Amino acid sequence: MRQAKIERITRETEVRLTLGLDGPAGGGLDSGLPFLDHMLEQLQQHGRFWLEVVARGDLDVDVHHLVEDVGISLGIALQRALGERAGLERYASAFVPMDETLVHAVVDLSGRPYLAFEPEALEIEGSAGGVNAYHLREFLRGLVNHSRMTLHLRVLAGREAHHVIEASFKALARALFAATRLTRDDLPSSKGVI
């Protein structure tokens, strides 16, 4: 089974997370931040992952620490669940529309962390449940850095924060599902190492 269980405790947050790459889709979600739970549910359903999250953070200060630390924890879990990455499809992309919004996510499970997502270059308005486009970037940065993946996330249309963030999570989930499939017998690298 390609799965991992993470416990990450800091002075700002406590995160307990279980990830299963081969499903079934589901698992309990209780981060203390309802909109974040709603986004994690997108990863469950559209990524077809088993994802359990119980988290607490200093929400009296801001949502930033909690959102970032859940991203970090998910990244650590993904890195562990992937193991040596032998047999992976490795590359994948997904377009997701959500009403007026269109998001494109492209992933490479390369072993090299890189995030291309610049919310300051976009005109995304507002927040959803206290989460804005900058918090989305911090979640993604934690995920990318700790899973050692490359992620390009492009918002091709849309300005309303809820739709942009939700379409981003759905596109990421679909791309991750495809990239994490076992489709070969060897390591997906001409270098012979990831």
Secondary structure as UniProt FT lines:
FT   STRAND          3..9
FT   STRAND          13..20
FT   TURN            21..22
FT   STRAND          29..30
FT   HELIX           34..47
FT   STRAND          50..57
FT   TURN            59..61
FT   HELIX           64..82
FT   TURN            83..84
FT   TURN            86..87
FT   STRAND          91..98
FT   TURN            99..100
FT   STRAND          101..108
FT   STRAND          114..116
FT   HELIX           119..121
FT   TURN            129..130
FT   HELIX           133..147
FT   STRAND          150..157
FT   HELIX           161..179
FT   TURN            190..191
//
